[in-house]
Amino acid sequence: MAVTTMDDTFELLTLITAVASGAAGGALFPFSTFAMAGLIRLPPSQGIAAMQSINVRAMTPAFMTLLFGTGLLCIVLVVRAIATWGDDSAVPLLVGGIAYLVGTIILTLVYNVPRNDRLAAVDADASDAESVWTTYVREWTAANHVRVVAGVVAAVSFTIAYAG
């Protein structure tokens, strides 16, 4: 029977969080690279209806677990970084955790979700729907770029911590 040390546990947790951070950034990546560009080309009523549907469907247990479960793992690794300050892995753990927590979780909650909620209330056939849609796509996509980069930065940082 193999003996598992606390260091082994945190090493495995770091690897899992690296993969999960990359997966979360990867799940958001299509929206930054082609999905929103495709939706904005539709008539506004169709783009709004499509995005409203996507936003409802995004609330699946699998995606929420990936997005927010990774955030919980990041909190654990930030605490680990602080507790082991001076170790080679402390700085990359801290960078990865903060990048993901701020650039993915906090940004999602304070910026993207409120825009999604406002879009959910929009009548896709209203006279102002086109201007609302154009603003939504521009603002939401810009923030999504940050979320993608944050996921990648976190994945790379955790990989460095794991390899170190």
PyMOL commands that set and color helices and strands:
alter all, ss='L'
color gray80, all
select helices_A, chain A and resi 6-40+44-57+61-83+90-120+129-163
alter helices_A, ss='H'
color red, helices_A
deselect
rebuild
show_as cartoon
